[in-house]
Amino acid sequence: MHTSQQPYRDLYGAMMKYEGPADREYDELVRPWLREQEGERTWLAEFGARRGNPIPEASVEDLWRLYAFSRIVDLVLREPQFAEFMDFFPLQRIERDEFHPFFHEIVSVGEEKEYWPGYMLGDLLIIRSGRGIAPRPGIVKEIAEQSTLLWTWRRKHRPVEDMSHGWGSNSQWRTGFRRDYLIDGHVYYNVDARERVTDPGDIELVRHRCYVQSTRDYQQTTPWRSRYDEDL
C-alpha cells in the first residue's frame, strides 16, 4: 500500500469491520471521515484539471491513489447517501439519458431506469451510472445482467473482478485505476493498457466492462492490457 492510499484504507478497514446498525454506518463512519479529506478533494481537483496530448499523464502512484478512491466509491454505492458522498468531491454528475457504455453500466434489461448516478472528474470517468435499459439489438438480457463485471471491486447484484482480487491485504492495493476519458467528442477506454483491440468480442468487453452478447470466457482473453477508442 502506498502512503497516499492511507485515508481510503483507513475508511475501508472501518467499514469492513463495522458491526453497528446498517442505517447508521454512513453517519458514524463516512461523514466524520469526509470532514478530514480536504487534501483529497484538492488533489482530485488538480488531477481532474490535468491536460495531455490528448491523455493526461499519470504516475503509477496516481493510479493507485485513484484506485483506492474508487474502492470506497464502490463501498459507498450501497448507501442511500451515495450522491452526498460524491458531491463532496469535485466531481460532475453524468446527465445523459441515451444509453452508451462509456456513461452507463447495465444493471437490468427491460425497463428504462437509473439505479445510481454516474460521475466524471473533468474528462475522466470515475463511475458509470447504473442503468436499466430497454431491450435492444446486440444486448442479450441474461448475459448483460449476469456476466462478470471487470475492472470493478464490488457489486451486490453480480460477479465482479478487478486486478486486486486474489492478492494479499497489502499487495491488493497496488492496483491501478482503469482510466477512461471523453475528450473533444472522442472516447478513450482503458488508456493505460498496451494493446489496441480490433476483435469485436474484445471490443465489446473493453467498452462495456463485461460481455453483453458474447458467450466467450473472458479468462481466455487479455482484457486488462486492452484499450480502445472511438468517436462518441
Stockholm file with secondary structure:
# STOCKHOLM 1.0

chainA/1-232         MHTSQQPYRDLYGAMMKYEGPADREYDELVRPWLREQEGERTWLAEFGARRGNPIPEASVEDLWRLYAFSRIVDLVLREPQFAEFMDFFPLQRIERDEFHPFFHEIVSVGEEKEYWPGYMLGDLLIIRSGRGIAPRPGIVKEIAEQSTLLWTWRRKHRPVEDMSHGWGSNSQWRTGFRRDYLIDGHVYYNVDARERVTDPGDIELVRHRCYVQSTRDYQQTTPWRSRYDEDL
#=GR chainA/1-232 SS CCGGGHHHHHHHHHHHHCCSCGGGHIIIIIHHHHTTCHHHHHHHHHHHTCCCSSSCCCCHHHHHHHHHHHHHHHHHTTSTTHHHHHHHSSCEECCCCSCCTTTEEEEEESSCEEEECCEEETTEEEECEEEEECCCTTCCHHHHHHSCEESCSCCTTSCEECTTTTSCTTGGGCCCCCCCEEETTEEEESTTCSEECCSHHHHHHHHHSSCSSCCCCGGGSCGGGEEEEEEC
#=GC SS_cons         CCGGGHHHHHHHHHHHHCCSCGGGHIIIIIHHHHTTCHHHHHHHHHHHTCCCSSSCCCCHHHHHHHHHHHHHHHHHTTSTTHHHHHHHSSCEECCCCSCCTTTEEEEEESSCEEEECCEEETTEEEECEEEEECCCTTCCHHHHHHSCEESCSCCTTSCEECTTTTSCTTGGGCCCCCCCEEETTEEEESTTCSEECCSHHHHHHHHHSSCSSCCCCGGGSCGGGEEEEEEC
//
